Amino acid sequence: MEEVLLHLYEEVGEECVKFLEGNFVFAVYDSLKNAVFVARDPLGIKPLYYGKIGNGLAFASEIKALQQITEDINEFPNGYFYNGKEFMKYFSIPQDPFEFSSAKEIVEGLRLRLEDSVKKRLTDENIGLFISGGLDSSLVAAIATKYRSNMFSFAVGVEDSPDIRNSRLVAEYLKTRHKEFIYTEKDIKEVLPKVIYHLESCDPALVRSAVANYFASKLASEYVDVVFSGEGADELFAGYHYLKNYEDPWELHKELKYITSSVHNTNSQRLDRMGMAFSLKVRVPFLDLEVLRYAFRIRPSLKIRGKDKTEKWILRKLAEDYLPSSIVWRKKEKFSIGSGTAYVLKRIAESQIKDTEYLRNRVLPNGFEIKSKEEMYYFKILKEFFNVEDFIEKMGRSRSLNDNQIYA
């Protein structure tokens, strides 16, 4: 990979980023220009930060590395490169004309792109599947097992959680070698500081799901080197409950573009960080650029549809050809809720932060507002590891914490 990048940069210079696919961060020292060229992938799936040191810049994939040498912490923007002089944007989510084909034709177009996305990521020998039992991860798993048999699948959650029950149904249907880990409140308390240390965030929605991701990544790393995830589908196809509140299709479309462009410091941040904690590579076929471009050509009325405002309707129509109806039309549940983790963490946080403490300390000296006792609990843990005030204003915040709630 390194040799390919070097030769590509030698051939086309800054234009090299336009020929790359997938998730990447890289730096090239150009001895002829006496400058460093640094680039981050279009959606920022791989993390990157920078800080000023004297007259120069330092770059790192984690905040903790930069905090040892500078108080100036900035996120390297996704879809940008730095050429030694300035930051240049090379990618933004396109706004192509909407596709006005029939729903059946749109499903076929989506099928071609999603299958191609999965197939071209099946290059490693040792690949597994995250399966929560929900639509997104199950559809990715169904396509992957169409082209490769005998794959491992992984699921985690508290005892008798919806994800554990439904993942077993999917694994049996797809005939995967299924592994699961049932965790307890004691387990959650034990790993929470480690999760927040790796996550570098106190955003409640991220922490909740990151705990489940931590356990899932640990489990998967015992069997495989690479794992597939269904992340990105909720952003592209309107999977979150709060999105049903949008009456204007164009406003819904704009919101989907916003949360997709922000996925680098929300869901993909916790997915990448928890995977990397165990040297596990996580691949996200839904965030392939061809799938993304096609998804944003689909009319919003085909994403949330019907009297009940069924979320991800067009994706469910595609999934009917791959999965049992009980999985295809399962009600959307956030990973933290489906795994049962959210309820445990909320209960722990409520017991640790008193009302008086929250009211007294919820606004930080820099004006940043902590929005709940749960967020304050995570903030206090994060502060044990980092000088949080240096970067908390730049911290990603999820739009939705609970069903039908716009959180940030």
Buried (B, 14 or more C-beta within 10 A) or exposed (E): EEEEBEEBBEEEEEEBBEEBEBBBBBEBEBEEEEBBBBBBBBBBBBBBBBBEEEEEBBBBBBBBEBBEEBEBBBBBBBBBBBBEEEEEEBBEBEEEEBBEBEBEEBBEBBBEBBBBBBBEBBEEEEBBBBBBBBBBBBBBBBBBBEEEEEBBBBBBBBEEBBBBEBBBBBBEBBEBEBBBBBBEBEBBEEBBBEBBBBBBBBBBBBBBBBBBBBBBBBBBBEBBBBBBBBBBBBBBBBBBBBBBEBEEBEEBBEBBBEBBBBBBBBBBBBBBBBBBBBEBBBBBBBBBBBBBEBBBBBBBEBBBBEEEBBBBBBBBBBBEEBBBEEBBBBEBBBBBBBBBBBBBBBEBBBEBBEEEEBEEEBEBEEEBEBBBBBBBBBBBBBBEBBEBEBBBEEBBBBBBBBBEBEBB
